Amino acid sequence: MTHLTVYTDGETPRRLLETEDAGVITATLKEIDVRLRRWEVVGALTSGGTREEVLAAYRQEVARVVAEEGYAFVDVARLHPSDDPGWPEPARAAREKFLAEHTHDDDEVRFFAGGTGVFYLHVGGRVHAVLCEAGDLLSVPKNTTHWFDMGARPDFTAIRFFHDDDGWVGNFTGDPVSTRVPGHDAIVARRAAGKAR
């Protein structure tokens, strides 16, 4: 289930909202023109699968989004923990690539087939931290300031949609706000602690 936390964007961010209520999340994100939808999850792929297997499993849903929005390029991004001693370095580099605040000249649309990731949407003096999980399709309009955190031990598979074949191109803002707001692992831990009560 999706989890939303809204923070102020000041030097010491304050938590304004924390919820897993689907209606509240949808309404709150709609205020900043962000859409969140849910797809039925193909359970066998929540822990991986090849690009071809993932796209085949969600063929109908992907075709519907492409037809509705006119996307020209669809790919699969995935990163899963490994015991390979060389794994931590590329995982760290992949995470750091997306941690600084940026915008895109294209929409950022992601469907999580498995794992988790947090999209941070910085709009109107607030940061909306959307913890996405398997089944979540998040659509962020072009030019929205944001960043993404996959955690210190990345574990996710996501389908990405683009209007052209350039793929992911970020325009970095230089704003250090992403260093002040709790990261993926802190949000996941806080959520788990709340559920354990």
Buried (B, 14 or more C-beta within 10 A) or exposed (E): EBBBBBBBBEEEBEEEEBBBEEEEBBEBBEEBEBBBEBBEBBEEBBBBBEBEBBBEBBEEBBEEBBEEEEBEBBBBBBBBEEEEEEBEEEBEEEBEEBBBBBBBEBBBBBBBBBBBBBBBBBBEEBBBBBBBBBBBBBBBBEEBBBBBBBBEBBBBBBBBBBBEEEEBEBEEBEBEBBEBBBBBBBBBEBBEEEEEE
